[in-house]
């Protein structure tokens, strides 16, 4: 099961970019993390997962997002450990720790 950082709470992440991009992580803990977009955005969003050594393990780019859109992070094959989810929305970038 996955959890965000050292807590088992739902995390709300504000990623500003010419306004606000409200990103909320759901599904922690769970078999597969899910990223929920709280607001729509017309700019591209890039999602990346890295291991602690900085190796890119997974990436997905969305041309735009809708409010309420969910993206499942297909990470169930990864072994237990620490990972980093990087969310880039326009010119803003936010990194979250994921622990399995």
C-alpha positions, -999 to +999 in steps of 0.1 A: +000+000+000+010+036-007+009+066+016+019+102+012+050+111+032+048+099+068+010+104+072-021+086+061-041+117+055-055+131+023-032+158+012-042+190-006-015+206-026-018+241-041+002+246-072-001+283-083+003+293-119-013+326-130-040+319-105-044+287-086-042+251-096-057+231-068-042+196-068-053+170-043-039+136-037-064+109-029-061+071-023-034+072+003-030+045+015-040+022-012-027-002-038-024+026-064-022+063-057-047+086-075-041+123-082-073+144-083-074+178-100-096+201-080-097+228-107-095+229-145-063+241-162-057+250-198-019+245-195-001+212-198+005+192-167+034+168-164+035+141-138+067+123-130+078+097-105+115+094-094+134+071-071+157+086-045+186+084-069+168+107-093+160+080-119+127+087-138+104+057-133+072+069-148+059+100-167+027+112-181+018+145-198-017+159-199-025+187-224-051+201-200-070+190-170-107+192-160-120+198-125-125+164-109-102+146-134-084+117-118-051+101-129-041+068-115-004+064-110+005+029-122+032+022-096+020-011-082+051-029-096+075-008-076+092-024-045+088-009-010+106+023-006+106+061-010+096+078-042+090+113-054+060+125-074+067+157-093+037+177-106+045+205-131+016+228-139+026+257-163+057+273-146+050+258-112+065+226-099+057+207-067+072+175-054+056+151-030+072+121-012+054+088-017+062+058+006+053+023-002 
